[in-house]
Amino acid sequence: MQKTECISLCEIMHDLYQKEPNVEKLIDRACKEAGFSKCERIYFGSSFCGQYFLNMSKKEINLLVEACKKQNIKLTMVLPIFTEKHLERAKKKIESYISELREVLDEVTVNDYGMLVYLHTHYSHLKLNMGRLFMKDYRDPRYEDYFNQTLKPKAFTTYLKKLVQDYHIGSIEFDPSHKSIDMSEKPEGIIIALYTPYCYETVGQICQMAGISQPIEKKFRPNEPCQQECNTHKIHYFIEEGHTWLKLGRAIYFKNESCEIKGVNCMRVIYSLLDGEVEQ
């Protein structure tokens, strides 16, 4: 199978920069960890948290852009679902990134229908991807019979195929939710992209990490401004069944490094550095 090798810095970019401020070295080491020969595309932003996206460091983004120019790497900007409260601010941020990063930014991943329509209407020159939050298949490795079966994504419907056609979708992103996934019924012309090695299991409105520095009466409030505590705090769960879970920000992930993709002869592999560790 032909694979396009990609690195994801989503959710964790600041933490990685603290460990390795030289972005070119960071990319090279990430490729080594992933077993890639060369990184062809980098994903940045967030699938799950508007606060994370809105508070990304412009300096860190600029360092990423310079490294991508030197190594001839394209950028994909990943957008979460924004609340109404932060939507206008998010639109301005998106507009600035699209304008300032145009030399390397050529596509955007969206995770809700409203943003899909907005970007298709206002930025028709950009390629659009459907993000992992569009995929609603159950995922939980503790249910072994379900986890070990071959999943046929329930998103592959007539309605999805119409969306792909109407909004010129280029790629659909998935998580390694099962032992194997059959993509043979995907819309024609679509590129399948798979995040690895972690599968997101669930995401909530309240961020435990954001409440760390707050007094008790202000903890556990949804979508409150934060200090990006997720860049310095994460929780690992080691369950007796042998599975590993990771809580980062508002999302919980489980590790699945052996998901087999069937029914396609080419795909993207998106290696996520969610552990926040890059081999030295």
N, C-alpha and C positions, 0 to 999 in steps of 0.2 A: 504494500500500500504506500502511495506517495503521501508524505506528511510535510506540512509547512510548520516550521519550528518557531514557536512564539513564547515570550516571557511575559508574565503578568506581575506588575508592581502594585496592583490594586490593593487597597486597604492597608498597605504595610510600607509604603515608599519611604516615609520619613524615618522609620525604624531601621530600614536597610541602609539608608544614607548615613545614619549615625555609626553603623558598623563598618561601612566601606564608602567613604565620601567620593572616591574616584569612580564615576559612573561607568566608565569603560571597563574597569577592572570588575565592577559589580556584575556587568552583563556577561563578561567572559567566565566568571566564576559560577554564575547562574547556569550558563550553558553546560559547564562541566558537571554540575550537580544533576542537571536534567538529562545528560547524555546527548546533548545536541552538538551538531557539527558547527552550526552558525545560527544566531538569532536573526530571523527575518522580520519580526514584528514585535512591538512591545505594547501591552495594554496598560493604561494608567487611569486612575479615577476610582470609582467605587460602584459596586452593584447594589449595595445595601444601605448606605448612609449618606444622607444629604449634607449633614454637618461635616463629615470627612471631606466630601467633594468641595464644599464651599470654602473650607479652610486650608486647602492644599497650598503649600509654599510656592510662590512664583519663582523664587530663586532655585528651588529644587526642580521645578518644571523646566526652567531654562537650562540647567545642567543636563537634564535628560535629553533635551532637544539637540544640544551641541554634540552629545555622544552619538545620537542617532544620525546626525549629519555625517559625522566622521566614519561611521560604520555602515552607512547606507541602509538604515533600518527605518521602517515606517511605523507610525503611531496610530493606535486606536484609542479613542477617548470613551470611557465607560461611564454611563450616567445611571444614578439610582433613581428611585421614585421620590420626587420632591413634594413636600407638603405645600398647601396653598400659601401658607405664611412665608415660605422661602422661595416661591416659584419665580417671582420677578428678579430677585437677586441671582437666582440660578441661571436664568436666561441671559443676564448680562455677563455672567462668568463664562457661560458657554460661548457667547458671541466673541468675547475677548480671546478665548483659546482658539477658536476656529480662525480668527483673523491673524493672531500672532504666531501660531504654529503651522501655518499653511504649507510651509516647505516640507514638512514631514507628516503632518496629520491629514490622513485621507479618508478616514471612516470613523463612525460613531456607533457605539452599542447602546441601545435604549432598552429599558425594562418596563415600560408601560405604553399603552396605546396613545395617550395624550401627547407625550413627547415624540412619539413616532410621527404623528400627524404634524406637529409643530416643526420638526426638523425637515420633514419632506417638503413642507410648504415654504420655509424660509431659507433652507440651505440645500437646494436640490442638486448641487454639484457634489455633495458628499455621499459616499456609500453608507448605507445603514445596515446594522445588524440587529437581530432580535436576541436580547440577553437571556440569561439563565432564569430570571424570574418569570418569564413567559411559560416556562416548562413546569407543569403542575403535577407531574407524576410523583406518587408516594416514594419516599426513600427512607430506609431505616435498616441497617445491617443486622439488627438484633432479631428481625424476623427472617430467619435463614431461608426458609422455603421461597419467600418472595424475593429476597435479595439475590438468591442463586439462580433465579430464572432469567431468561432472555427478555428484556423489556422491549416492547414495541410502543414508542412514545405516543400518548394519546393526543398530542398536539397536532399530529399529522392528519388534519381534517380538511374538508373542502374549504371551510372558512379560512384556515391558515393559508392555504394555497392561494386564495384570493388576496389576502393581505400581502403576501410575498409579491404577487404580481402588481397590485395597486401601488405599493410603496417601494418597489424596486429593491427588496431586501436581498443582500448579498450573502449573508451568513446567519446561521442559527446556532446559538451556544448551548451546550449541555454540560451536565455534571456527570461524573462516573458513579451513578446511583445504584448500579447493579453489577453483577459479574460480567454481563454482556448486554449490549444494546443493538437492536436491529434497526438500521436507518434506511432500509430498502424502500420505504414508502415516503421518503422525504420529498418535498417539492422539487421539481426539475430545475437544475441549474444552481441549487443552493449548496453552499459550502458548509459542511458540518464542522463545528469547532468544539473541542472537548477540553474542559479544565481538568488538570491533574496536579498533584496526587490527591487533593482533597475534594470531597463532595459537600456542597452546602446542604445541610439537613433542614434547618429552619431559621427564620429571622423574625425578630420581634420589634415592636415600636420603642421599647425602653432599653437603654444601654446601661448595663451594670457598671461598666468602667467609667462612664461619664459622671456617675454619682459618687465616685470615690472621694473627691475633695469637697463634696457638698454636705451641709448639715442634714441631719436625719429628716427634717421636715421637707427638704428639697430633693431628696433622692427619688429615683424611680419615676421621673417625669418624662413623658415622651417628647422627643425632638427639641430638647432644650440645648442652647449653646453650650459648648464644652471646650476643654483644653486639649482635645485629641489624646485623651488618656489611653486610647486603644493602641497608640504607638509605643507605649511603654509597659502595658499590662496585657497579658493573655493568660488563659486558663487551659491547662491540659487535663483531660480525663482519661484514665486508663482503666478500662472495664475488664472484668474477669473473663468475658468471652473472647478476649484477645483483640478487640477493636480499640482504636485510638480516636478520641474526640478532641476538638480544639474550639474554644470559645474566643472569638476575636471581635470586639465591638458588639454589635447587635446580633451577629450571626453565629451559629454553631455548625461545625463541619465534622465529618468523619473521614478517615483516611482510606482510600481504595486505590491502590497502585496497579491493579490487575484487571481493569475493565476492558473487555474486548469489544471493539466496534465492528459490526457486520453490515454488509449491504452497500458499502461504498468503496471506491478504489482510491480516493484521495480525501484528505481532511486536514484541519489545523489541530495541532496539539498546543495547548496553552499551559505552560508550567507556572504554577503559582508558588511564590516564596512565602507562604503564610506562616511558616515556622519562624520567619524572621532571622534565619541563620543561613549564611553563605559560607561554604567551606573555604578556609583560609589556605 
